[in-house]
Amino acid sequence: MTGGPDAVLVLGEALIDLVPVDGDGATRAARFGGAPANVAVGLARLGTPAVFAGGLGGDGFARTIEARLREAGADVTLCARSGLPTALAVAEPGADGTGYHFHLQDTATFRLPDLSARAGCFGAVYAGGLAAVVEPAATAVRATAAAAALHSLLVVDPNVRRDRTLGTDDGAESLRELCALAHVVKASDEDLERLWPGVDPAETCRGLAAGGRLVVLTRGARGSTAYTATGPPVSVAATPVDVVDTIGAGDAFTAGLLSRMGAHGPFTADPGPERLRDMLSYASLAAASVCGSAGTAPTVPAAG
């Protein structure tokens, strides 16, 4: 049966990234993508039962996506299906990171199921990515997240991007509301600067944590810091790596964090400091394994 206290429900988009080949903008390769889909694959690869609930279409890209999820070991039985095409994200790597131009409208990718009635069947529920702000997916995400906040452990990664077509301030407000619902928030410093402009990200983390949340702040090569309501912040350095590609590193970090959390007891927003440090260290290893090679799936073996 789908679910269980050791399983994570991952709600959001699986799409196709069109990525330049060898730096040549005229030639692009189709690559599996979407932050939630990357998290589901990462969890499964690291040995954590993962159920991906997204929208799958009727084209060849959708078949590629489903095959990738299944090969990793993710359960796709709760996905919604239609004959619509798959959303595309055109990657534009640059000196300041990778930007994207999205082709989202009238795609199967954002026809997500409302799983509010099933949220309590999982140890944790992950929400985030474009699906949190792009309709009609956003309505299903809000309903499922609200149920998870009551009956499970709600994990939110706002995953904000300058060019992710948030549109109006409504998109940012929706993400702030989702963070307020969450038990666990994982966010980069850039995410928080865009959602709470003019406020130091560490101050935002302390404010969110004061409400009883576990808040994990990532700063790329500068490492990560976790904030809780019950103790001092815990910081871990980034794992050194010769960077090949940073696409998907944040998603691998999230997968590593949750995988390690679930491996040593129930999913919780209040792990002890030693368990928290162990989680951050493992997540850093997972992120480094993605940065050190092409692709978005972590290759760190699940540790005992």
C-alpha positions as CSV (number, residue, x, y, z in Angstrom):
1,M,0.0,0.0,0.0
2,T,1.3,3.5,-0.9
3,G,2.4,5.5,2.1
4,G,3.5,4.7,5.6
5,P,5.3,6.4,8.5
6,D,8.7,6.0,6.8
7,A,7.5,7.3,3.5
8,V,7.6,10.9,2.0
9,L,4.9,12.2,-0.3
10,V,6.5,14.6,-2.8
11,L,3.9,16.9,-4.4
12,G,4.9,19.1,-7.4
13,E,6.2,19.2,-10.9
14,A,8.3,16.9,-13.1
15,L,9.3,18.6,-16.3
16,I,12.0,18.7,-18.9
17,D,15.1,21.0,-18.7
18,L,16.6,21.9,-22.1
19,V,20.3,22.4,-21.2
20,P,23.1,23.6,-23.5
21,V,25.5,20.9,-24.6
22,D,29.1,21.6,-23.9
23,G,28.3,25.3,-23.5
24,D,26.8,25.6,-27.0
25,G,23.6,27.5,-26.7
26,A,22.6,26.4,-30.2
27,T,22.4,22.7,-29.1
28,R,20.4,21.6,-26.1
29,A,19.8,18.3,-24.5
30,A,16.6,17.2,-22.8
31,R,17.1,16.5,-19.2
32,F,14.8,15.2,-16.4
33,G,14.0,18.1,-14.1
34,G,11.6,19.9,-11.7
35,A,12.6,20.4,-8.1
36,P,10.0,18.1,-6.6
37,A,10.8,15.4,-9.1
38,N,14.5,15.7,-8.3
39,V,13.7,15.4,-4.6
40,A,11.6,12.3,-5.2
41,V,14.4,10.6,-7.2
42,G,17.0,11.7,-4.6
43,L,15.0,10.2,-1.7
44,A,14.5,6.9,-3.5
45,R,18.1,6.7,-4.5
46,L,19.1,7.3,-0.9
47,G,16.8,4.5,0.3
48,T,13.8,6.5,1.6
49,P,10.4,5.4,0.3
50,A,9.2,8.2,-1.9
51,V,5.8,8.7,-3.5
52,F,5.8,11.3,-6.3
53,A,2.5,13.0,-7.0
54,G,2.7,15.1,-10.1
55,G,1.0,15.5,-13.5
56,L,2.2,13.2,-16.3
57,G,1.3,13.9,-19.9
58,G,0.9,11.8,-23.0
59,D,4.1,12.7,-24.9
60,G,7.5,11.2,-25.2
61,F,8.9,13.5,-22.5
62,A,6.3,12.2,-20.0
63,R,7.3,8.7,-20.8
64,T,11.0,9.6,-20.2
65,I,10.0,11.2,-16.9
66,E,8.0,8.3,-15.7
67,A,10.8,5.9,-16.6
68,R,13.3,7.9,-14.6
69,L,11.1,8.0,-11.5
70,R,10.4,4.3,-11.7
71,E,14.1,3.4,-12.3
72,A,15.1,5.4,-9.2
73,G,12.5,3.5,-7.1
74,A,9.9,6.3,-6.7
75,D,6.2,5.3,-6.5
76,V,4.1,7.1,-9.2
77,T,0.7,5.5,-8.5
78,L,-0.7,8.8,-7.2
79,C,0.3,10.9,-10.3
80,A,-2.5,12.5,-12.3
81,R,-2.5,11.7,-16.0
82,S,-3.7,13.4,-19.1
83,G,-3.0,13.7,-22.8
84,L,-1.5,17.2,-22.5
85,P,2.2,17.9,-23.3
86,T,5.0,18.2,-20.7
87,A,6.2,21.6,-19.4
88,L,9.7,22.7,-20.6
89,A,12.4,24.8,-18.8
90,V,15.0,26.3,-21.0
91,A,18.2,26.5,-19.0
92,E,20.5,29.5,-19.4
93,P,23.7,28.9,-17.4
94,G,25.6,32.1,-16.6
95,A,28.3,33.6,-14.3
96,D,25.7,34.2,-11.6
97,G,24.1,30.7,-11.8
98,T,21.6,29.0,-14.0
99,G,18.5,31.0,-15.2
100,Y,15.4,29.5,-16.8
101,H,12.7,30.4,-19.3
102,F,9.6,28.4,-18.7
103,H,7.0,27.0,-21.1
104,L,4.2,26.1,-18.6
105,Q,0.8,26.8,-19.9
106,D,-1.7,24.2,-21.0
107,T,0.6,21.3,-19.9
108,A,-0.1,18.1,-18.0
109,T,2.7,19.0,-15.6
110,F,0.5,21.3,-13.5
111,R,-2.6,19.2,-13.4
112,L,-1.8,17.9,-9.9
113,P,-4.1,15.7,-7.7
114,D,-5.5,17.1,-4.5
115,L,-4.2,14.6,-1.9
116,S,-5.5,16.3,1.2
117,A,-7.3,13.1,2.2
118,R,-4.1,11.1,1.9
119,A,-1.6,13.5,3.6
120,G,-1.9,11.8,7.0
121,C,-0.8,8.5,5.4
122,F,2.8,9.6,5.2
123,G,5.6,10.4,7.6
124,A,6.4,13.6,5.8
125,V,4.9,15.6,2.9
126,Y,7.1,17.8,0.7
127,A,5.8,20.8,-1.2
128,G,7.5,23.5,-3.3
129,G,8.8,24.3,-6.7
130,L,6.8,25.9,-9.5
131,A,3.7,23.9,-8.6
132,A,3.3,26.0,-5.5
133,V,2.6,29.1,-7.5
134,V,1.4,28.0,-11.0
135,E,-2.3,27.2,-11.3
136,P,-4.1,24.8,-11.4
137,A,-1.4,23.0,-9.4
138,A,-1.1,25.7,-6.7
139,T,-4.7,25.0,-5.5
140,A,-4.0,21.3,-5.1
141,V,-0.7,22.1,-3.3
142,R,-2.4,24.5,-0.9
143,A,-5.1,22.0,0.0
144,T,-2.7,19.1,0.5
145,A,-0.2,21.2,2.4
146,A,-2.9,22.4,4.8
147,A,-3.9,18.8,5.5
148,A,-0.2,17.8,5.9
149,A,0.3,20.6,8.4
150,L,-2.4,19.0,10.6
151,H,-1.8,15.3,10.1
152,S,1.9,14.8,9.0
153,L,5.2,16.7,8.9
154,L,5.0,19.4,6.2
155,V,8.3,20.2,4.5
156,V,8.5,23.3,2.3
157,D,11.2,24.4,-0.1
158,P,10.1,27.7,-1.7
159,N,12.8,27.3,-4.4
160,V,12.3,30.9,-5.6
161,R,14.0,32.1,-8.9
162,R,14.2,35.5,-10.4
163,D,12.9,34.2,-13.6
164,R,10.4,31.6,-12.5
165,T,7.4,33.6,-13.7
166,L,6.1,34.3,-10.2
167,G,4.1,37.0,-12.0
168,T,2.6,39.3,-9.4
169,D,3.3,39.6,-5.7
170,D,0.6,36.9,-5.2
171,G,3.2,34.2,-6.0
172,A,5.6,35.4,-3.4
173,E,2.7,35.8,-0.9
174,S,1.6,32.2,-1.6
175,L,5.2,30.9,-0.9
176,R,5.3,32.9,2.4
177,E,2.0,31.4,3.4
178,L,3.3,27.9,2.6
179,C,6.4,28.5,4.7
180,A,4.1,29.7,7.6
181,L,2.2,26.4,7.4
182,A,5.3,24.2,7.3
183,H,7.0,22.3,10.1
184,V,10.3,22.2,8.2
185,V,11.5,25.0,5.8
186,K,14.6,24.4,3.7
187,A,15.6,27.5,1.8
188,S,18.6,29.2,0.3
189,D,19.7,32.6,1.2
190,E,18.6,33.8,-2.2
191,D,15.1,32.3,-1.6
192,L,14.7,34.2,1.6
193,E,16.1,37.5,0.2
194,R,13.5,37.4,-2.5
195,L,10.6,36.4,-0.2
196,W,11.5,38.8,2.6
197,P,13.4,41.6,0.8
198,G,15.5,43.9,3.0
199,V,15.7,41.3,5.9
200,D,18.8,39.4,6.7
201,P,18.2,35.7,5.8
202,A,19.4,34.6,9.2
203,E,16.9,36.9,10.9
204,T,14.1,35.5,8.7
205,C,15.2,32.0,9.8
206,R,15.2,32.9,13.5
207,G,11.7,34.4,13.1
208,L,10.3,31.3,11.3
209,A,12.0,28.9,13.8
210,A,10.5,30.8,16.8
211,G,7.1,29.5,15.7
212,G,8.3,25.9,16.4
213,R,9.7,25.2,12.9
214,L,13.0,23.6,11.9
215,V,14.5,26.0,9.4
216,V,17.5,25.0,7.3
217,L,19.4,27.7,5.4
218,T,21.7,26.8,2.6
219,R,24.4,29.2,1.3
220,G,26.0,27.1,-1.5
221,A,29.8,26.8,-0.9
222,R,29.4,28.6,2.4
223,G,27.6,25.6,3.9
224,S,24.3,25.3,5.8
225,T,22.8,26.3,9.1
226,A,19.8,24.9,10.9
227,Y,17.6,26.9,13.3
228,T,15.1,25.6,15.9
229,A,13.0,27.1,18.6
230,T,14.8,25.1,21.3
231,G,18.5,25.6,20.8
232,P,21.3,27.6,19.2
233,P,21.9,27.4,15.4
234,V,23.8,24.4,14.1
235,S,26.2,25.0,11.1
236,V,28.0,22.6,8.8
237,A,30.5,23.4,6.1
238,A,29.9,22.5,2.5
239,T,31.5,19.4,1.3
240,P,34.5,20.3,-0.9
241,V,34.0,19.2,-4.6
242,D,35.3,20.1,-8.0
243,V,32.1,21.5,-9.5
244,V,30.8,20.2,-12.8
245,D,27.2,21.4,-12.6
246,T,25.2,22.9,-9.8
247,I,21.7,22.1,-11.3
248,G,19.8,20.1,-8.8
249,A,22.2,20.5,-5.9
250,G,19.6,22.1,-3.6
251,D,17.1,19.4,-4.4
252,A,19.8,16.7,-3.6
253,F,20.5,18.6,-0.3
254,T,16.8,18.4,0.6
255,A,16.6,14.7,-0.3
256,G,19.7,14.0,1.8
257,L,18.3,16.0,4.8
258,L,14.9,14.1,4.8
259,S,16.5,10.7,4.1
260,R,18.8,11.1,7.0
261,M,16.0,12.4,9.2
262,G,13.9,9.4,8.5
263,A,16.7,6.9,8.8
264,H,17.1,7.6,12.5
265,G,13.6,7.8,13.8
266,P,10.3,9.5,13.1
267,F,10.3,12.6,10.9
268,T,10.4,15.6,13.3
269,A,10.8,19.3,13.3
270,D,12.8,19.1,16.6
271,P,15.8,16.8,16.2
272,G,18.5,17.0,18.8
273,P,21.6,19.0,18.0
274,E,23.8,15.9,17.2
275,R,21.1,14.4,15.0
276,L,20.7,17.7,13.3
277,R,24.4,18.1,12.6
278,D,24.4,14.5,11.2
279,M,21.5,15.4,8.9
280,L,23.2,18.5,7.6
281,S,26.5,16.7,7.0
282,Y,24.7,14.0,5.1
283,A,22.7,16.5,3.1
284,S,26.0,18.3,2.2
285,L,27.4,15.0,0.9
286,A,24.3,14.5,-1.2
287,A,24.5,18.0,-2.7
288,A,28.3,17.6,-3.4
289,S,27.7,14.3,-5.3
290,V,25.4,16.2,-7.7
291,C,27.8,19.2,-8.1
292,G,30.6,16.8,-9.0
293,S,28.9,15.2,-12.0
294,A,26.4,15.9,-14.7
295,G,22.9,15.0,-13.6
296,T,20.6,15.8,-10.7
297,A,20.4,12.5,-8.7
298,P,22.7,12.1,-5.7
299,T,25.0,9.1,-5.6
300,V,25.9,9.2,-1.9
301,P,25.1,5.7,-0.5
302,A,22.6,5.6,2.3
303,A,24.7,5.3,5.5
304,G,23.7,3.1,8.4
